[in-house]
Amino acid sequence: MIPFFDIKITEEMIDAASAALRNEKLVLGESVFKFEEEFAKYIGTKYAISVNSGTSALQLSLTALNLEKNSNVLTSTNSFISSSNSILLAGHKPVLSDIFPNTGNINPNSINTKFDAIIPVHLYGNPCNMEEIFSISEDKQIPIIEDAAQAHGAIYKNQKIGKLGKTGCFSFYPTKNMTVGGDGGMVTTDDEDITRSIESLRDNGRLTKTEHDKLGSTMRLNTVNAAIGRIQLKFLDSYNEKRKKIAGFYRKKLNLDCLLEETPNGVPVYHQIVIRHKKRDTIMKHLEKSKIGCMIHYPIPIHKQPLYSKYNLNLPESELFCNEILSLPSFPLLKDEQIKIIVEKVNEVI
């Protein structure tokens, strides 16, 4: 049995969590602020604000922009549904775009609707073509919120993903390239006003200890999770290097060049290693029969989800893409002999 995903809970993670429980406030303890400082330094931004999920990071970023209510916000239909749900939760309207078929990333030229902000999703840890996003944003003064939930440590033109937009939004869910041992998220930014706004919004709109001047919610990252996140951050680059080596082996040894392309000028971190093939369903059944874990990210594009069916969109590239993609195991604990078996079983079909 080769699982699709596995994670090692180290003694250092357990010790950090235990120390936080014994010595710190459970909410907004010292580990939270140290984690924020260390994550901001890693990304290269002035500020990082921890929250309870990647969805909250996106929602609070949109709220902190102070867009007019019901503004149009562009994002990709080929993502986890939180990319668009965060737009609705912030009181705006999602504008869903089609994708580039060679990467699965957003194709902003596929729609004609005007929009007031853009959320490019760095899908599977592969940076979007940010030059194209920048040209649209700069011409129309449109703010960029990076959905970096799958792109911890990815690089575009020598800059970390999460530093290129008005904000960068990360998730620390257990399957991500780094985790906090549960749900968690982070917003990165160089904007002090956005930072102070999100710090307040995540804490019920708190102005002072007893005063609240805006509508917020409880979206804080707890201290124990932050303590675990600090340990995970130390190993992020080595984890990413392992993922890159796994992807390189797949690309070299699979009979056909069926892995998705890397974005020019980008350095991906392979949150998922995804192949695209017309025999996807046959490959998947063969792997499952061989007791090898695999998944589809994502089998239903957002515009085809029941929640979004009212928009009645036709986005053909995304729909075809979702019928042909398959995620292979990519987690850092994967052993060389397991990778060889996976390649062998895929090659038996393709």
Secondary structure by P-SEA (a helix, b strand, c coil): ccccccccccaaaaaaaaaaaacccccccaaaaaaaaaaaaaacccbbbbcccaaaaaaaaaaaaccccccbbbbbccccccaaaaaaaaccccbbbbbcccccccccccccccccbbbbbcccccccaaaaaaaaaaacbbbbbbccccccccccccccccccccbbbbbbccccccccccccbbbbcccaaaaaaaaaaaacccccccccccccccccccaaaaaaaaaaaaaaaaaaaaaaaaaaaaaaccccccccccccccccccccccccccaaaaaaaaaaaacbbbbbcccccccccccccccccccaaaaaaaaccccccccccccaaaaaaaaaaaaacc
